[in-house]
């Protein structure tokens, strides 16, 4: 665990400016096995300290890959000098940022860091199980990943914090052959918040889900291509979560709003049907911890939920302290940095569309001719809200019943148009947190959603 060398330096903070000191350690552990061969073996650690000073409407920043009393003092001095220089040449004649509620958020715990052989042996055990039980597969990949971000933050105004965010996942990718010999692929991800040795103690705990994944890949191998065109579909929770993050979430990050995103002129206007409410959760949702809880951000803002869409109306943005002042909004703790050498950016935390009242089986029964899409492997969107997602798993719906599995396809649309076609929302939410958001810096994020009945354009073959 990081020692706190930053709080004791607060007496060096200059009056009349906003100051942030952040010490940080990022750990990354990884192992990959492809068809029984060890192809990846990663163990990285990255530690350092940074300072950021806000004066006259501009920031000065400095960082170093060293963590000592001398290093903390040096980056604070350099950041202050950089802020003074910037203020002289590009100042905006602004004073300090509005005051925040103050306090301390101490959620850090000692976390275990297993030896690399623990990851290797676990991956080998899963690979051996698949190889023995399912020898006809064309390929199998086991990828084990664990990472953590520990931060000690001291600020001139706001919440000081010491936090640790550990994540651990196992990815299983299976490849089978269609009757005419073409490869098809499907994957599943196990894990979530926590260290590897606490989440993955016995490889046998994964066997049942691997068996289900095998059954699905063999179904898919005998699947058909979707028919192209605008279709009535049911998007499973993984896809609606990706929609919330990629196609909507990025458009309502205030820095992208200032850059001209579609949300710049949509505030307080209808952007979805009245069945759709979307929130970027800080640490708790529906009485439980979200996948990746945040209690204070890297600017010292206490983390609270950001309501983005309420009953179809766009109600707010995700902000930093500076952008919140610009828009006249209350900051909710969305400014985060990935490495000690990165400045905080406006980032999502756990972004989700809220569940509704419909049962998934009733939603399927309501569709005469359409699709149920339940798996994705990628997605992209731009600041207009236009999106395209890959679909790797799903089924036809014919006369209200699930039909044949489908082969890989795509769906596309414009988020604020497509969301207005939503006419049923399931009563269960599905969360995902195994990916990284790639907005300038990588960042661990959670996303979630219920099943949605809507209209989208299906790419077909």
MISE-525637 format. One line per 10 residues: number of its first residue (from 1); their letters; for each residue x, y, z of C-alpha. Coordinates in nm, 2 decimals, always signed. Each point is the difference from the previous one (the first is absolute). Example, Ala and Ser with C-alpha at 12.3 -4.5 7.8 and 13.67 -1.06 7.14 Angstrom:
% residues 2
1) AS) +1.23:-0.45:+0.78; +0.14:+0.34:-0.07
This chain:
% residues 461
1) XXXXXXXXXX) +0.00:+0.00:+0.00; +0.12:+0.35:-0.08; +0.12:+0.21:+0.29; -0.17:+0.34:+0.02; +0.27:+0.25:-0.08; -0.23:+0.26:-0.16; -0.24:+0.10:+0.28; +0.29:+0.13:+0.21; +0.09:+0.24:-0.28; -0.32:+0.19:+0.01
11) XXXXXXXXXX) +0.17:+0.28:+0.19; +0.19:+0.07:-0.32; -0.32:+0.07:-0.19; -0.02:+0.37:-0.11; -0.30:+0.21:+0.10; -0.24:+0.10:-0.28; +0.06:-0.30:-0.23; -0.15:-0.35:-0.02; +0.26:-0.27:+0.06; +0.00:-0.37:-0.05
21) XXXXXXXXXX) +0.27:-0.25:+0.10; -0.03:-0.36:-0.11; +0.22:-0.30:+0.07; -0.09:-0.31:-0.20; +0.10:-0.36:-0.07; -0.14:-0.21:-0.28; +0.05:-0.37:-0.01; -0.07:-0.22:-0.30; +0.02:-0.38:-0.01; -0.08:-0.22:-0.30
31) XXXXXXXXXX) +0.03:-0.35:-0.14; -0.12:-0.13:-0.34; -0.01:-0.36:-0.12; -0.09:-0.08:-0.36; -0.07:-0.37:-0.07; +0.21:-0.11:+0.29; +0.30:+0.24:-0.07; +0.10:+0.28:+0.23; -0.01:+0.31:-0.23; -0.02:+0.28:+0.25
41) XXXXXXXXXX) +0.16:+0.06:+0.34; -0.03:+0.36:+0.13; +0.09:+0.15:+0.33; +0.02:+0.38:+0.01; +0.01:+0.26:+0.28; -0.01:+0.38:-0.04; +0.04:+0.24:+0.29; +0.05:+0.38:+0.03; -0.15:+0.33:+0.12; -0.15:+0.30:-0.18
51) XXXXXXXXXX) -0.12:+0.35:+0.09; -0.25:+0.22:-0.17; -0.06:+0.37:+0.09; -0.29:+0.21:-0.13; +0.05:+0.37:-0.02; -0.17:+0.28:-0.20; -0.20:-0.26:-0.20; +0.29:-0.22:-0.11; +0.18:-0.30:+0.13; +0.36:-0.07:+0.06
61) XXXXXXXXXX) +0.10:-0.37:+0.03; +0.31:-0.20:+0.09; +0.09:-0.36:+0.07; +0.29:-0.23:+0.07; +0.05:-0.37:+0.01; +0.13:+0.01:+0.35; -0.18:+0.01:+0.33; +0.19:+0.16:+0.29; -0.03:+0.32:+0.21; +0.24:+0.17:-0.24
71) XXXXXXXXXX) -0.20:-0.11:-0.31; -0.33:+0.12:+0.15; +0.15:+0.34:+0.08; +0.16:+0.03:-0.34; -0.32:-0.07:-0.20; -0.20:+0.24:+0.21; +0.26:+0.27:-0.06; +0.01:-0.07:-0.38; -0.38:-0.01:-0.03; -0.03:+0.33:+0.18
81) XXXXXXXXXX) +0.26:+0.15:-0.23; -0.17:-0.14:-0.31; -0.34:+0.14:+0.12; +0.16:+0.34:+0.05; +0.15:-0.01:-0.35; -0.32:-0.11:-0.16; -0.20:+0.27:+0.19; +0.23:+0.27:-0.13; -0.03:-0.11:-0.36; -0.34:-0.16:-0.03
91) XXXXXXXXXX) -0.18:+0.10:+0.32; -0.38:+0.04:-0.01; -0.04:+0.24:+0.29; -0.17:-0.25:+0.22; +0.05:-0.06:+0.37; -0.01:-0.33:+0.19; -0.25:-0.26:-0.09; -0.32:-0.01:+0.21; +0.04:-0.16:+0.34; -0.08:-0.37:+0.05
101) XXXXXXXXXX) -0.12:-0.18:+0.31; +0.31:-0.12:+0.18; +0.09:-0.33:+0.17; +0.20:-0.32:-0.04; -0.08:-0.31:-0.19; +0.21:-0.30:+0.12; -0.10:-0.31:-0.18; +0.35:-0.15:-0.05; +0.07:-0.35:+0.13; +0.31:-0.22:-0.03
111) XXXXXXXXXX) -0.04:-0.21:-0.31; +0.17:-0.32:-0.08; +0.23:-0.03:-0.30; +0.04:-0.37:-0.09; +0.31:-0.13:-0.16; -0.02:-0.04:-0.38; -0.01:-0.38:+0.02; -0.34:+0.03:+0.16; -0.14:+0.16:-0.31; +0.18:-0.25:-0.23
121) XXXXXXXXXX) -0.12:-0.31:+0.19; -0.36:+0.12:+0.00; +0.00:+0.07:-0.37; +0.17:-0.34:-0.07; -0.27:-0.18:+0.20; -0.28:+0.16:-0.20; +0.18:-0.07:-0.32; +0.05:-0.37:+0.09; -0.37:-0.03:+0.09; -0.11:+0.13:-0.34
131) XXXXXXXXXX) +0.26:-0.20:-0.19; -0.10:-0.32:+0.15; -0.38:+0.04:+0.00; -0.04:+0.18:-0.34; +0.28:-0.12:-0.23; -0.19:+0.08:-0.32; +0.03:+0.38:+0.05; +0.21:+0.18:-0.25; +0.16:+0.23:+0.26; -0.01:+0.10:+0.37
141) XXXXXXXXXX) +0.14:+0.30:+0.17; +0.03:+0.06:+0.37; +0.09:+0.35:+0.11; +0.05:+0.10:+0.36; +0.01:+0.37:+0.09; +0.04:+0.18:+0.34; +0.06:+0.37:+0.06; -0.03:+0.25:+0.27; +0.02:+0.38:+0.05; +0.10:+0.14:+0.34
151) XXXXXXXXXX) -0.01:+0.37:+0.05; +0.08:+0.23:+0.29; -0.14:+0.35:-0.07; +0.02:+0.33:+0.20; -0.18:+0.31:-0.12; -0.02:+0.36:+0.12; -0.38:-0.01:-0.01; -0.21:-0.32:-0.01; +0.04:-0.36:+0.10; +0.34:-0.15:+0.07
161) XXXXXXXXXX) +0.00:-0.37:-0.08; +0.19:-0.33:+0.01; -0.16:-0.26:-0.23; +0.08:-0.33:-0.16; -0.19:-0.15:-0.30; +0.10:-0.36:-0.07; -0.16:-0.19:-0.29; +0.05:-0.36:-0.11; -0.14:-0.19:-0.31; +0.03:-0.32:-0.19
171) XXXXXXXXXX) -0.09:+0.01:-0.37; -0.08:-0.32:-0.18; -0.02:+0.00:-0.38; -0.11:-0.30:-0.19; +0.01:-0.05:-0.38; -0.20:-0.27:-0.18; -0.06:-0.09:-0.36; -0.32:+0.04:-0.20; -0.12:-0.30:-0.20; +0.19:+0.14:-0.31
181) XXXXXXXXXX) +0.32:+0.06:+0.20; -0.02:+0.37:+0.08; +0.11:+0.11:+0.35; -0.24:+0.16:+0.25; +0.10:+0.15:+0.33; -0.17:+0.07:+0.33; +0.14:+0.11:+0.34; -0.10:+0.04:+0.36; +0.16:+0.21:+0.28; +0.00:-0.10:+0.37
191) XXXXXXXXXX) +0.10:+0.22:+0.29; -0.03:+0.36:+0.12; +0.10:+0.22:+0.29; +0.26:-0.16:+0.22; +0.34:-0.17:+0.00; +0.06:-0.31:-0.20; +0.06:-0.23:+0.29; -0.33:+0.10:+0.16; -0.21:-0.03:-0.31; +0.17:-0.31:-0.16
201) XXXXXXXXXX) +0.09:-0.26:+0.25; -0.12:-0.32:-0.17; +0.01:-0.04:-0.38; -0.29:-0.24:+0.02; -0.23:+0.29:+0.09; +0.03:+0.11:-0.36; -0.08:-0.34:-0.16; -0.38:+0.04:-0.01; +0.02:+0.33:-0.19; +0.26:-0.14:-0.23
211) XXXXXXXXXX) -0.24:-0.29:-0.08; -0.28:+0.26:-0.07; +0.24:+0.19:-0.23; +0.08:-0.32:-0.19; -0.37:-0.07:-0.05; -0.05:+0.35:-0.13; +0.29:-0.01:-0.24; -0.12:-0.33:-0.14; -0.34:+0.15:-0.05; +0.15:+0.30:-0.17
221) XXXXXXXXXX) +0.21:-0.22:-0.23; -0.34:-0.12:-0.15; -0.14:+0.36:+0.00; -0.12:+0.22:-0.28; +0.07:+0.35:-0.11; -0.23:+0.27:+0.11; -0.21:+0.18:-0.26; +0.12:+0.36:-0.07; -0.22:+0.30:+0.06; -0.19:+0.18:+0.27
231) XXXXXXXXXX) -0.13:-0.26:+0.24; -0.19:-0.02:+0.33; +0.26:-0.15:+0.24; +0.05:-0.07:+0.36; +0.34:+0.12:+0.12; +0.13:-0.20:+0.30; +0.15:+0.17:+0.30; +0.36:-0.02:-0.12; -0.10:+0.18:-0.32; -0.21:+0.26:+0.17
241) XXXXXXXXXX) +0.29:+0.07:+0.24; +0.23:+0.05:-0.29; -0.26:+0.23:-0.16; -0.01:+0.20:+0.33; +0.38:+0.04:+0.01; +0.10:+0.03:-0.36; -0.29:+0.16:-0.18; -0.14:+0.22:+0.27; +0.25:+0.03:+0.28; +0.28:+0.15:-0.20
251) XXXXXXXXXX) -0.24:+0.26:-0.15; -0.09:+0.13:+0.34; +0.36:+0.03:+0.14; +0.03:+0.38:+0.04; +0.33:+0.04:-0.17; -0.14:-0.17:-0.31; -0.32:+0.21:+0.03; +0.23:+0.31:-0.01; +0.16:-0.16:-0.31; -0.33:-0.01:-0.18
261) XXXXXXXXXX) -0.16:-0.34:+0.08; -0.37:-0.05:-0.09; -0.09:+0.05:+0.37; +0.11:+0.37:-0.02; -0.34:+0.11:-0.12; -0.21:-0.28:+0.15; +0.00:+0.09:+0.37; -0.35:-0.01:+0.15; -0.14:-0.14:-0.33; -0.14:-0.35:-0.08
271) XXXXXXXXXX) +0.27:-0.24:-0.11; -0.17:-0.33:+0.08; -0.33:-0.15:+0.08; -0.14:+0.07:+0.34; +0.09:-0.36:+0.10; +0.37:+0.09:-0.01; +0.19:+0.13:+0.30; +0.38:+0.00:+0.00; +0.23:+0.07:+0.30; +0.38:-0.01:+0.04
281) XXXXXXXXXX) +0.02:-0.16:+0.34; +0.28:+0.08:+0.25; +0.01:-0.29:+0.24; -0.34:-0.14:+0.08; -0.30:-0.09:-0.22; -0.32:-0.18:+0.10; +0.13:-0.05:+0.35; +0.32:-0.18:-0.11; +0.35:+0.10:-0.09; +0.05:+0.07:-0.36
291) XXXXXXXXXX) +0.27:-0.19:-0.19; +0.28:+0.26:+0.04; -0.09:+0.24:+0.29; +0.14:+0.35:+0.02; -0.04:+0.21:+0.32; +0.21:+0.30:-0.10; +0.15:+0.10:-0.33; +0.35:+0.13:-0.07; -0.09:+0.36:+0.04; -0.13:-0.05:+0.35
301) XXXXXXXXXX) -0.37:+0.00:-0.08; -0.22:-0.24:+0.20; -0.14:-0.25:-0.24; -0.38:+0.01:-0.04; -0.23:-0.13:-0.27; -0.03:+0.20:-0.32; -0.36:-0.02:-0.15; +0.05:+0.03:-0.37; -0.34:-0.09:-0.15; -0.32:-0.01:+0.20
311) XXXXXXXXXX) -0.32:-0.14:-0.15; +0.14:+0.07:-0.35; +0.11:+0.36:+0.07; +0.37:+0.09:+0.00; +0.05:+0.16:+0.34; +0.38:+0.03:+0.05; +0.36:-0.06:-0.09; +0.30:-0.16:+0.16; +0.23:+0.27:+0.12; +0.34:+0.10:+0.14
321) XXXXXXXXXX) +0.00:+0.29:+0.25; +0.09:+0.24:-0.28; -0.27:-0.12:-0.24; -0.26:-0.01:+0.27; +0.07:+0.37:+0.07; -0.03:+0.07:-0.37; -0.34:-0.17:-0.03; -0.13:+0.11:+0.34; -0.03:-0.36:+0.11; +0.11:-0.18:+0.32
331) XXXXXXXXXX) +0.31:-0.22:-0.05; -0.06:-0.36:+0.09; +0.35:-0.15:+0.00; +0.07:-0.10:-0.36; +0.36:+0.13:-0.04; +0.24:-0.29:+0.00; +0.36:-0.08:-0.12; +0.13:-0.34:-0.10; +0.37:+0.05:+0.08; +0.18:+0.22:+0.25
341) XXXXXXXXXX) +0.14:+0.19:-0.30; -0.35:+0.07:-0.15; -0.22:+0.30:+0.08; -0.36:-0.08:+0.10; -0.25:-0.01:-0.28; -0.38:-0.02:+0.01; -0.07:-0.38:+0.01; -0.29:-0.23:+0.05; -0.01:-0.22:+0.31; -0.29:-0.25:-0.01
351) XXXXXXXXXX) -0.24:+0.12:-0.27; -0.34:-0.18:-0.03; -0.34:+0.01:-0.14; -0.25:-0.07:+0.28; -0.22:-0.31:+0.00; -0.37:+0.02:-0.08; -0.29:-0.22:+0.07; -0.02:-0.25:-0.29; +0.10:-0.37:+0.02; +0.25:-0.11:-0.26
361) XXXXXXXXXX) -0.22:-0.29:-0.10; -0.29:+0.24:-0.06; +0.22:+0.22:-0.21; +0.10:-0.29:-0.22; -0.36:-0.11:-0.03; -0.09:+0.34:-0.13; +0.22:-0.01:-0.30; -0.14:-0.16:-0.32; +0.31:+0.02:-0.21; +0.33:+0.13:+0.14
371) XXXXXXXXXX) +0.31:-0.09:+0.20; +0.12:-0.04:+0.35; +0.36:+0.11:+0.02; +0.19:-0.09:+0.32; +0.38:+0.01:-0.07; +0.24:+0.25:-0.14; +0.37:+0.02:-0.04; +0.05:+0.37:-0.09; -0.17:+0.33:-0.06; +0.07:+0.34:-0.12
381) XXXXXXXXXX) -0.18:+0.33:-0.01; +0.08:+0.36:-0.07; -0.11:+0.33:+0.16; -0.31:+0.02:-0.23; -0.13:-0.31:+0.18; +0.03:-0.22:-0.31; +0.11:-0.35:+0.10; +0.09:-0.34:-0.14; +0.03:-0.30:+0.22; +0.12:-0.35:-0.08
391) XXXXXXXXXX) -0.25:-0.27:+0.09; +0.15:-0.34:+0.07; -0.29:-0.19:+0.15; -0.38:+0.01:-0.04; -0.30:-0.17:-0.14; -0.28:+0.05:-0.24; -0.34:+0.08:+0.14; -0.29:-0.15:-0.20; -0.36:+0.03:+0.11; +0.10:+0.09:+0.36
401) XXXXXXXXXX) +0.24:-0.29:+0.04; +0.38:-0.03:-0.02; +0.11:-0.16:-0.32; +0.34:-0.08:-0.16; +0.32:+0.14:+0.14; +0.17:+0.27:-0.22; +0.35:+0.04:-0.13; +0.20:+0.32:+0.06; -0.16:+0.32:-0.11; -0.02:+0.37:+0.09
411) XXXXXXXXXX) -0.26:+0.24:+0.12; +0.01:+0.38:-0.06; -0.20:+0.31:+0.05; +0.00:+0.35:+0.16; -0.04:-0.04:+0.37; -0.24:+0.29:+0.07; -0.22:-0.12:-0.29; +0.02:-0.37:+0.08; -0.08:+0.06:+0.37; -0.33:+0.16:-0.09
421) XXXXXXXXXX) -0.11:-0.33:-0.15; +0.04:-0.18:+0.33; -0.35:-0.13:+0.10; +0.09:-0.28:+0.25; +0.27:-0.02:+0.27; +0.07:-0.31:+0.20; +0.00:-0.01:+0.38; +0.35:-0.14:+0.04; +0.34:+0.18:-0.05; +0.32:-0.16:-0.12
431) XXXXXXXXXX) +0.34:+0.15:+0.09; +0.33:-0.02:-0.18; +0.34:+0.13:+0.11; +0.27:-0.19:-0.16; +0.10:+0.25:-0.27; +0.18:+0.33:-0.01; -0.14:+0.32:-0.14; +0.25:+0.15:-0.24; -0.07:+0.38:+0.01; +0.36:+0.13:-0.03
441) XXXXXXXXXX) +0.10:-0.21:+0.30; -0.12:-0.35:+0.08; -0.23:-0.01:+0.30; -0.19:-0.29:+0.18; -0.37:+0.06:-0.02; -0.32:-0.18:+0.07; -0.31:+0.00:-0.22; -0.34:-0.16:+0.02; -0.35:-0.02:-0.12; -0.32:-0.20:-0.03
451) XXXXXXXXXX) -0.13:-0.16:-0.32; -0.15:+0.26:-0.23; -0.26:-0.05:-0.28; +0.07:+0.25:-0.27; +0.08:+0.05:-0.37; +0.35:-0.01:-0.15; +0.17:-0.06:-0.33; +0.13:-0.35:-0.02; +0.30:-0.05:-0.23; -0.08:-0.35:-0.11
461) X) +0.28:-0.22:-0.16
